[in-house]
């Protein structure tokens, strides 16, 4: 389980950083060169998601959604300096609970 947490956390950082690089270029007027590390970061994100041991890719991606939401709020606070409010935190907790249910809920064996 620790490996899953690290893989999902790494994927979240890589995706958010990659997307932020494009945001910086297109919305903040930074150099187009921001796209190069942004693209590399998005490739790393995709690779990290392949390390998740799930029966189907869609299930790994769906569970990642909850991790992404929580990570985006950490980014909001740490990088952008805007503190999440209680509704952000409650929403993230609900999403993480849903992600855990998707990953760890009992399943019928795949035939």
BAFI-3210 file (N, C-alpha, C; in Angstrom, 3 decimals, decimal comma, padded with zeros to 6 digits):
// residues 111
n [1|2|3|4|5|6|7|8|9|10|11|12|13|14|15|16|17|18|19|20|21|22|23|24|25|26|27|28|29|30|31|32|33|34|35|36|37|38|39|40|41|42|43|44|45|46|47|48|49|50|51|52|53|54|55|56|57|58|59|60|61|62|63|64|65|66|67|68|69|70|71|72|73|74|75|76|77|78|79|80|81|82|83|84|85|86|87|88|89|90|91|92|93|94|95|96|97|98|99|100|101|102|103|104|105|106|107|108|109|110|111]
n.u [000,828|001,999|003,622|001,680|000,650|002,892|003,295|000,885|001,019|003,381|002,574|000,559|001,954|003,618|001,700|000,299|002,403|003,227|000,903|000,746|002,994|002,182|000,068|001,507|002,888|000,787|-001,088|000,211|002,130|004,739|007,822|007,746|009,384|008,789|007,117|008,623|009,804|007,315|005,996|007,663|007,157|004,450|004,631|006,036|004,065|002,061|003,461|003,916|001,311|000,927|002,137|000,440|-001,188|-003,834|-006,894|-007,932|-007,236|-008,925|-010,006|-007,770|-007,261|-009,631|-009,581|-007,312|-008,264|-009,384|-007,079|-005,745|-007,400|-007,112|-004,346|-004,161|-005,267|-003,329|-001,259|-002,444|-002,268|000,501|002,007|000,587|-000,245|-002,800|-004,975|-006,728|-010,246|-012,724|-014,651|-013,297|-011,569|-013,353|-014,571|-012,310|-011,738|-013,985|-013,609|-011,180|-012,019|-013,765|-011,918|-010,423|-012,391|-012,874|-010,376|-009,924|-012,253|-014,339|-014,218|-015,493|-013,790|-011,891|-012,821]
n.v [-001,200|001,227|001,681|002,246|004,646|006,304|006,159|007,269|009,812|010,815|010,828|012,724|015,090|015,287|015,574|017,930|019,788|019,646|020,528|023,067|024,247|024,652|026,385|028,533|029,354|029,955|031,507|033,115|034,401|033,426|032,131|030,146|028,019|026,845|024,800|022,553|021,242|020,882|019,101|016,842|016,309|015,604|013,250|011,674|011,566|009,992|007,575|006,886|006,303|003,870|002,115|001,401|-001,221|-002,433|-003,997|-002,985|-000,303|001,936|001,854|002,399|004,998|006,287|006,120|007,617|010,141|011,158|011,439|013,313|015,579|016,198|016,669|018,856|020,829|020,996|022,005|024,460|025,765|025,542|026,424|028,470|030,038|030,323|029,536|026,514|026,292|025,208|023,854|023,053|021,208|019,336|018,407|017,275|015,220|013,592|012,823|011,401|009,313|008,072|007,311|005,420|003,503|002,695|001,557|-000,390|-001,747|-004,686|-007,197|-009,260|-012,133|-011,769|-013,250]
n.w [000,000|000,692|-001,520|-003,471|-002,507|-002,756|-005,555|-006,534|-005,302|-006,438|-009,128|-008,996|-008,289|-010,540|-012,608|-011,886|-011,818|-014,500|-015,842|-014,709|-015,843|-018,491|-017,952|-016,889|-019,162|-021,035|-019,607|-017,773|-019,146|-019,385|-020,808|-023,810|-023,469|-021,066|-021,670|-022,295|-019,860|-018,753|-020,484|-020,197|-017,530|-017,634|-019,093|-017,253|-015,265|-016,593|-016,879|-014,179|-013,337|-014,600|-012,916|-010,917|-009,360|-010,530|-011,562|-013,891|-016,119|-016,088|-013,515|-011,911|-012,808|-012,068|-009,260|-008,869|-009,371|-006,968|-005,423|-006,960|-006,656|-003,899|-003,886|-005,599|-004,003|-002,024|-003,600|-004,283|-001,834|-001,073|-003,320|-004,656|-002,600|-001,515|000,957|001,472|002,111|004,568|003,088|000,821|002,037|003,156|000,811|-000,461|001,361|001,050|-001,603|-001,404|000,218|-001,552|-003,526|-002,106|-001,679|-004,320|-004,961|-002,952|-002,410|-002,014|-004,511|-007,118|-008,314|-011,326|-014,296]
ca.u [000,000|002,887|004,039|000,567|000,589|004,002|003,045|-000,179|001,520|004,304|001,788|-000,150|002,931|004,040|000,617|000,028|003,547|003,152|-000,201|001,089|003,948|001,384|-000,652|002,475|003,159|-000,386|-001,885|001,057|003,057|006,103|008,415|007,273|010,292|008,138|006,424|009,524|009,711|005,912|005,728|008,378|006,441|003,213|005,036|006,314|002,744|001,426|004,229|003,671|-000,007|000,993|002,694|-000,629|-001,643|-005,300|-007,343|-008,250|-006,669|-009,959|-010,137|-006,598|-007,457|-010,749|-009,099|-006,351|-009,001|-009,479|-005,737|-005,466|-008,143|-006,437|-003,031|-004,357|-005,479|-002,009|-000,587|-003,092|-001,752|001,964|002,605|-000,155|-000,428|-004,213|-005,297|-008,027|-011,222|-013,268|-015,391|-012,261|-011,068|-014,422|-014,675|-011,152|-011,890|-014,991|-012,976|-010,208|-012,790|-014,221|-010,762|-010,118|-013,442|-012,618|-009,176|-009,884|-013,553|-014,346|-014,548|-015,581|-012,603|-012,036|-012,763]
ca.v [000,000|002,386|001,925|002,895|006,030|007,021|006,258|008,250|011,138|011,236|011,130|013,993|016,185|015,384|016,105|019,319|020,584|019,702|021,411|024,426|024,772|025,175|027,537|029,628|029,829|030,510|032,446|034,025|035,064|032,906|031,669|028,876|026,967|026,173|023,625|021,389|020,468|020,528|017,880|015,747|016,034|014,886|011,889|011,004|011,319|008,849|006,377|006,535|005,659|002,469|001,299|001,045|-002,588|-002,490|-004,948|-002,233|001,045|002,893|001,852|003,121|006,415|006,808|006,305|008,721|011,403|011,639|011,859|014,550|016,680|016,556|017,212|020,186|021,750|021,213|022,912|025,755|026,359|025,595|027,136|029,676|030,840|030,457|028,456|025,868|026,503|023,951|023,150|022,373|020,060|018,333|017,823|016,410|014,020|012,754|012,259|010,386|008,145|007,420|006,670|004,220|002,527|002,165|000,708|-001,464|-002,389|-006,110|-007,446|-010,641|-012,470|-011,564|-014,557]
ca.w [000,000|000,698|-002,899|-004,167|-002,044|-003,389|-006,994|-006,739|-004,915|-007,493|-010,325|-008,777|-008,385|-011,938|-013,433|-011,538|-012,280|-015,960|-016,226|-014,303|-016,819|-019,597|-017,400|-016,791|-020,518|-021,715|-018,802|-016,995|-020,051|-019,302|-022,062|-024,361|-022,986|-019,939|-022,202|-022,318|-018,619|-018,542|-021,248|-019,527|-016,290|-017,973|-019,466|-015,981|-014,672|-017,250|-016,541|-012,779|-013,205|-015,047|-011,830|-009,989|-009,573|-010,550|-012,578|-015,108|-016,138|-015,699|-012,054|-011,397|-013,122|-011,264|-007,889|-008,916|-009,353|-005,591|-005,017|-007,696|-006,042|-002,647|-004,219|-006,168|-002,887|-001,418|-004,537|-004,093|-000,600|-001,035|-004,449|-005,006|-001,397|-001,132|001,897|001,248|003,186|005,095|002,040|000,031|002,808|003,229|-000,529|-000,694|002,193|000,386|-002,799|-000,992|000,668|-002,778|-004,153|-001,318|-001,968|-005,666|-004,958|-001,958|-002,222|-002,371|-005,904|-007,595|-009,121|-012,757|-014,990]
c.u [000,866|003,337|002,944|000,490|001,684|003,789|001,971|000,288|002,484|003,580|001,082|000,793|003,341|002,940|000,372|001,166|003,531|002,056|000,102|002,086|003,204|000,585|000,275|002,761|001,959|-001,128|-001,044|002,130|004,504|006,551|007,797|008,176|009,745|007,452|007,322|009,515|008,266|005,544|006,414|007,658|005,150|003,506|005,330|005,009|002,102|002,144|003,943|002,310|000,018|001,540|001,636|-001,152|-003,160|-005,715|-007,629|-007,678|-007,687|-010,147|-008,968|-006,764|-008,554|-010,307|-008,105|-007,058|-009,119|-008,147|-005,393|-006,155|-007,461|-005,081|-003,136|-004,595|-004,183|-001,207|-001,132|-002,474|-000,238|002,569|001,912|-000,482|-001,866|-004,589|-006,662|-008,970|-011,821|-014,017|-014,440|-011,824|-012,112|-014,580|-013,536|-011,259|-012,903|-014,379|-011,961|-010,901|-013,306|-013,092|-010,398|-011,149|-013,232|-011,443|-009,315|-011,219|-013,516|-014,848|-014,708|-014,318|-012,892|-011,857|-011,905]
c.v [001,255|002,717|002,658|004,365|006,856|007,194|007,296|009,660|011,671|011,605|012,479|015,183|016,387|015,986|017,579|020,217|020,730|020,630|022,863|025,049|025,349|026,406|028,759|030,221|030,580|031,580|033,471|034,693|034,610|032,420|030,339|027,721|026,257|024,880|022,385|020,622|020,064|019,239|016,673|015,344|015,251|013,459|011,079|010,647|010,069|007,548|005,938|005,863|004,211|001,553|000,849|-000,342|-002,634|-003,417|-004,269|-000,823|002,078|002,981|002,607|004,616|007,024|007,061|007,458|010,077|011,988|012,144|013,183|015,746|017,134|017,206|018,618|021,218|022,005|022,178|024,337|026,491|026,579|026,476|028,473|030,552|031,080|029,266|027,850|026,133|025,160|023,165|022,436|021,097|018,959|017,636|016,880|015,123|013,055|012,073|011,175|009,132|007,366|006,701|005,385|003,126|001,888|001,195|-000,544|-002,152|-003,846|-006,311|-008,939|-010,931|-012,274|-012,912|-014,525]
c.w [000,000|-000,712|-003,671|-003,784|-002,719|-004,885|-007,287|-006,384|-005,973|-008,768|-010,175|-008,905|-009,841|-012,812|-013,145|-012,011|-013,800|-016,445|-015,859|-015,277|-018,021|-019,163|-017,356|-018,171|-021,099|-020,920|-018,050|-017,845|-019,948|-020,680|-022,504|-023,912|-021,756|-020,393|-022,158|-020,997|-018,309|-019,251|-020,603|-018,247|-016,562|-018,441|-018,207|-015,267|-015,273|-016,904|-015,111|-012,591|-013,680|-013,967|-010,818|-010,352|-009,424|-011,688|-013,915|-015,001|-015,658|-014,192|-011,416|-011,635|-012,270|-009,827|-007,829|-008,848|-007,954|-005,073|-005,682|-007,039|-004,751|-002,926|-004,807|-005,064|-002,123|-002,291|-004,368|-002,915|-000,684|-002,128|-004,718|-003,795|-000,973|-000,252|001,579|002,420|003,607|004,037|001,093|000,742|002,934|001,881|-000,832|000,119|001,572|-000,839|-002,452|-000,479|-000,543|-003,490|-003,426|-001,588|-003,340|-005,650|-004,110|-001,701|-002,651|-003,802|-006,136|-008,402|-010,606|-013,451|-016,210]
res [x|x|x|x|x|x|x|x|x|x|x|x|x|x|x|x|x|x|x|x|x|x|x|x|x|x|x|x|x|x|x|x|x|x|x|x|x|x|x|x|x|x|x|x|x|x|x|x|x|x|x|x|x|x|x|x|x|x|x|x|x|x|x|x|x|x|x|x|x|x|x|x|x|x|x|x|x|x|x|x|x|x|x|x|x|x|x|x|x|x|x|x|x|x|x|x|x|x|x|x|x|x|x|x|x|x|x|x|x|x|x]
***
